[in-house]
Amino acid sequence: MKKKSILLAGILVCICITTQAQDTKTKEPKGKAIVQVFGNFHTGFLEKNEIRGFELERSYLGYEYKLGNDLSIKGVMDIGKSSDVDDHHRIAYIKYAMISWKTGNLTLNGGLIPNTQIYFQEKFWGYRYIKKSFQNQYKFGSSADLGFSVAYKFTDRVSADAMIVNGEGYKKIQKNDGLNYGLGATLTPIKGFQVRLYGSLNESGEQDKDNTVNISAFAGYKSDKFRIGAEYNHMMNASFNKDADQNGYSVFTSVQLQKDTELYGRFDDLYSKDNWNIAKDESAAILGAQFKLGKYVKIAPNIRMIMPKADGPKNGYWAYVNCYFGL
């Protein structure tokens, strides 16, 4: 019996070794780790002079695996600061927990997925570790949510996408009965130039609350040497409050000076209907450079100016050095 067990174990080991050798020869690695870390050093000037220090803003840790048959799965943890606790605390959330099926021109995503409202502009902006895109920065929507999305590329010039998600974002569980419905279209009239239109309806799920409506338009051009983009955003009934409307626009550009050096600039403007959100309405400008230190590290010194719309607060000025590490 002992000899049979040893023989059987030997056969199994040989099969495993043979199978692994065949896979190594015929198949590419299917999985990859996801590691991204955002940090900075910042200091204020004048009235903001006491605000300075090193900050670990956010870390993404996860894994993506291709299952075959055009299927893939991705899981990512988001470790960052929360407005619900003191700034020196860090909270871990599940950012993505999704399965994707991509075949031909069709892509389906399900689970905790990227929000199609924000994903396109954030990718085009290209400096997420320095500053979020306008809609994400000013809470016009969440960057991820629980539900499903579908995208289809009709031609090289026309594509469309739709999503149905909870509308609560990825940091909160579903507590209301309403859902968030989004529909977008992307046009590419010529190579490098893209136009995107997007609209969504987020149901309040409560009788005494109004549905939130988001409408946005974006246009941008990207080449090997430079990129430029502009977007306008309009949100009606923010936080499901009637007539709590917000508007805003963002314009940005970047220029490639050398292979590993870029200059970038951006201006945002946020305002609210009848000044209902005047305490948070503002204009914001940023100007800086990015240096790539090898394949995985980026350093981005920049200066920033915040101009509140309210009468009391004065303009704020900061200097930042943002850092990025990612696999």
Secondary structure, 3 states (H helix, E strand, C coil): CHHHHHHHHHHHHHHHHHHHHHHHHHCCCCEEEEEEEEEEEEEEEHHHCCCEEEEEEEEEEEEEEEEECCEEEEEEEEEECCCCCCCCCCEEEEEEEEEEEEECCEEEEEEEEECHHHHHHHHHHCCCCCCCCHHHHCCCCCCEEEEEEEEEECCCCEEEEEEEECCCCCCCCCCCCCCEEEEEEEEEEECCEEEEEEEEEECCCCCCCCCEEEEEEEEEEECCCEEEEEEEEEEECHHHCCCCCEEEEEEEEEEEEECCEEEEEEEEEEEEHHHCCCCCCEEEEEEEEEEEECCCEEEEEEEEEEEECCCCCCCEEEEEEEEEEEC
